[in-house]
């Protein structure tokens, strides 16, 4: 499994590349969440990152590894959300041409935000898979370098700098909880945390309406879900990455699932009590804590990774909360 690992040296190289442009985001204490759970809880506030998400970190590291020829030709990705904006801004800062392919029905505000970061936006198809086919076609036609949203060790190493910051700021943390979509964040964070302290427990959280990682872990191999019912963008993945699965199987101690309704309730809870705007995926770790994760001793030091704050307010329209 060595070829699927993120080494300590890879993480240190990523830190050098990422810290040139990315913020070291704060750990915010949460008194109410601590009182509610009987734990000592901190929130890793990645909504305060540039582009509003951790997704800025990975491309910064990936681009630092490109050859001069690759940099001159440019990069391409397919995304309608945080990956698009992370790639766009990182490319702008590094002086690299970036092409982002989005579905034709992508949210106009996300299209404009991606363009504002300097990327060329191409609208193609009605779903991500069709947009991704166009991105891969551009790789063949123009020699662009494809930037995968999660299944890439250099990208994973970049995302792992978030975990390094947690361990720098709270080295005696007992548990780190992070959301799981395709697996880029959890595999990077787990790699960083376990290199710093193998005893720290790492827990991943998925929507119970689309648990692609948990299904694959239980099967012992990559499984493509027939359907994904979750409406939370950052968690809506039918198939996780090969590298991500290998790292999660080795380093992540537990995966828990929570329904979308509980995640949406946690979004409101965080915004109301912690005063931080979070998107759905970012609220998943808090949702898991609010619902109770078995086996965490009282008083343990716990960090919930709030992965981003690019909230689509239309997801909350019409919802009623007690």
N, C-alpha and C positions, 0 to 999 in steps of 0.2 A: 504493500500500500504506500510505500515511500514516495512514489511518483505523484500521489494525490495529496501529499502533505504540504503545509506552509511552514517553512522552517523559521527559526528565530532570526537568522540572517536575512531572510526575505522580508520579514516584518520590519527589521531595522532599516533596510533599504527603502521600504515603503514609507516609513516615518520621515525619512529625509526628503523624499519626493512630495509627500502629501503636505507636510507642514510649511512648505514654501507658500502655499496659497490657502489651505483650509484652516478653519478656526479650531482651537482646542475648546470644545464646547463644555459647559459647566455640568457638574453634578449638583442637582438641586434637592435639598432635603424636603420630605413631605411628612409634616407632623400628623396630619389627619389620616393619611394612608398608613403611617406607622401605628397610630393608635387603633385604627380599625383592624389591623392584621396582627398586632402584637409583635411586629418586627421593626427593625430600623431600616427604613426605606429611603433610597435616593433615586432620583430620576435623571438619567443621562439625556440631556436636553438637546438632541440633534435638530429639532426645529430651528434652532438658532444658527445652524450651519449655513454657509453660503449655498444658495439654491433651495434652502429650506429642508434639506435631506442629507442623510449619510451618503447618498449615491454620488456625491461629488468626489468622494475620497478615492474610490476604485479607479476611475478614469485617470486621475492625476498620476497614480502609480503606473498604470498601464502605458500611458503616453511616455513616461520617462524611460521605458524599455524599447520604444520603437527605434528602428534604424533611421538614418537620415532619409533614405529612399521612401520608407513608409510615411514618415512625417511629411515629406514633400507631396506624396500622393493624396494623403488625407485619410480620414476614418469615416465609418458609417455605422449607424445603429438603428434599430427599430424599437420605438417606444412611444407611448402617449403620455408619459408621466415623468417621474423623478429621474429615471435613467437618461431620458432625452435631455433634460436640463443639466444634469451633471456632466454628461459628455460634451454638451454645447459650451458650457462655461470653461471647463477644463481645456478644451481645444482652443478656445479663444485666448486664454491666458498663455498657452504654450505655442501660439502662433500656428496652429494646425487647422486645415480645412476640415469641417465636420458636416456630414450630411445625415439628417435624421428623417427616417421614413415613419409616417404616422398614418393610421387609418383615416379615411375621408370623413368619418363621423367623430373624430377626436374633438375634445372640448376646445372651443375657440381660444379661451384664455391660455390653455396649455400650449397651443400652437404659437400664439403671440409671444409667450414667455420664452419658448425655445428659440424663436427667431431673434428675440431681444438679446439673447446670449451669443448671437453671431452665427448660428447654424443655418445651413440651407435646409429647408423643410420641404419634403415631398409627400404629398397625400396620395395614398394608394390603398385600395381595398376597403373592406368593411370591418375586418377584425385584425388582431395583431398578427396572426399567422400569414395573412395575405400581405401585410406590410413587410413582414420579415422576408418573405419570398422576394420582394422587390429589393430589399437591402442586400440580400445574397447575390442577386443579379448584378447589382452595382459593384460588388466585389469582383465579379468575373469581368465586367465590362470596363471598369475604370481602375482596377487594382487597388481599391480602397481597403483598408484594414477593418475587419469586422470587430466591433466591440460588443461582446456578449454581455447581457445584463447580470449574469451571476456565475456561469460555469467557466471560470478562467482563474487560474491560480494567482496571476499578477493582480487581477481585479480584486480577488478575495483578500490578498495581502493588504491592498489599499483599504478595504473595508475594515480589516483587522486593526488598523490604527485607532479606531474607536475603542476597541477592547484594550489597547495599550494605554489609552488615556484613562480609562476606568481604573486599571491596575496602578497607574502612577498616582492617581488622586485618592484611591481607597485600597491600598495594597492588602488589607486584611478582610476584604469583602468575602462573604461566605457563599453568596449565590448571585449569579448574573442571569437575568431573564431577557430574552430577545425574541422578536417575532420571526416567523419563517414564511417566506414566499417561495422563491426559487432556491434559496439556501445560501446566497452570497454573503449576507450579513452574519447569520448565525455561524457559518463555517469560519469566517474571518475572526469574529469575536471569540469563538471557542478556541481557535488556534492561539490567539494572543493571551487569553486568560490562562489556558493550561500551560503555556510556556512560562508564564510568570509565577503561577501557583497551581500545581496539579490538583491540589485539594479543593480549590474553589469549584463549586457545583455550577454547571451551565444547563439552563433549562430553555427549551424552545417552545414557542406557542404558535399553533396554527388554528385557523377556523375549522370547526367541526364539519363545516359544509364544503370542505375542499382540502382534506389532510393529505396532500401528495407526499410529503416527506415521511410522515408517520407510517403511511401505507407501504412505502418503499423500504423503510427501516425494518418493519415487521416481516416483509417478504424476503429481505436480504438481497434485494436487487431493485433496479429501477423499474417502477411501475407507472404507466400512464393512466391516469384516471379517465373513466369514460365520460364523466361530466363533473363540473365544478359549480356548485350552487352559490358559493359566497359571492356577494356583490362588492366586497372590499378589494380594491384594485391591487394593493400591494401583497395580498395573500392569494390572489386568484391565479393559480398555476396548476396545470394538469400534470406536468412532469418536471421534477427538480433536476438539477445538474448532476452529472456523473462525479465530478470532483467534490461537489457539495455533499452528496450522499456519503462518499467515502469518509470525508472529514467528520460529518455528523455521527456516523456509526462509531467512529473511534473516540471522539472527544465530547460529544453532547451527552449529558447524563440522563436526561429525560425530555420527552416531548409531551406536552399537554394540549388538548383542544378545547376551544370554547365557541359557542354559537355566535353568529353575527349579532344577534340582539344584545348579548352581554358585552360585545366589543363596542357597539354603538353607545351603550349606556356608560361604558368606561371612558369613551371620548368626551361625553358630556361631563362626567365626574372630573376628569383631569382639567378640562377648560374651566369648570366652575370652581374647583378647589385649589388647583395648582396654578391657575391663570396662564396656562400654556396651551396654545392652539395645536392640536394633534390630528393627524389623519388616522384613518381606521387601523391600518397595520400597526402604527405606533402605539395605539391604545391596547393592543392585544396583551402585552405583558401585564398591564395594570388590571385588565379584565380577569386574567388568570389569578392574580393575587386577591382580587375582590371576591372571587368565587371560592378561593381557598386551594392552595397547592399542598398536598399531604407531604409530610416528612421534613418540613423546614422547621427546625427548633425555634421556640419563642426567643425573641431578642436577636435573632440572626441579622447580620448586615446584608441587605439585599439591594441590588441595583436593577431597575427596570429600564431597558433601552427604549426611549421614545425616538423612533427611527426617522420621523419627519413630520412636517407641519403643513404640507400642501393639501389642505382640506378642500374637497369638492362639496360645497354647502348643499348642493342639490340632493346629496345622499341623506341629509337630515330632514329635508322637506317632508312634511306630512307625518313625521314620527312624533309620538307622544311619550313623555317620560314621567314616571311617578316622582 
